[in-house]
Amino acid sequence: MLPNTLGELELGVLEALWQEADLDAKAICQRIPAIRQPSLSTVQSTLERLHRKELVSRTKSGHAYTYAPRVSRSNLLGRLMGDIIHLLHDGKLETILSSFVTVAADLDDSSLADLEALIARKKQEKALA
């Protein structure tokens, strides 16, 4: 089991908060698709877990808390990818890069161009540091 694994509901709650921060549990509950609409108490429990994992912050607002994400989507994705790499890494950088290239090969041309630009930008930042 990966240490930072998140359940479907936790991801759904984070998705709601990435779209609009500073929501209370009731507002978050209403933003989760109706097909898997959890109860308010289930959303509150999920928010408590996310708060303990330090993925959301909360502020007391009257009798309730409002929540905001403490981590961006890309930062969370990076953490999860890091966990997978740590779990499966065989000590060879080639394994990681090969896996990444395999996934990247399925991207469209526009996404590949964005990836190339990101790599170029990271190289430039490294050269300036």
JOUR-V224996 format. One line per field, one symbol per residue. phi: phi as a letter, one per 30 degrees, with the letter a starting at -180 (. if undefined). psi: psi as a letter, one per 20 degrees, with the letter a starting at -180 (. if undefined). A space follows every 10 residues. Layout:
# JOUR-V224996
phi: ???
psi: ???
This chain:
# JOUR-V224996
phi: .ddcdcdddd ddddedddda dhcceddded ddeddbdddd dddddddddd dddicbcbbd bicbccbbdc bdedddeddd dddddddcdc jcdedddddd dddddddddd dddddddddd ddddddddd
psi: pqhkpqrghg hgghgghhho rlqrhghggh ipqhhkorrg hggghghggh ghikiqqqpp ncirqqqqpi prghgggggg hggggggipj iphhgggggg hgghhiqrhg hhgggghggg ghggghhi.
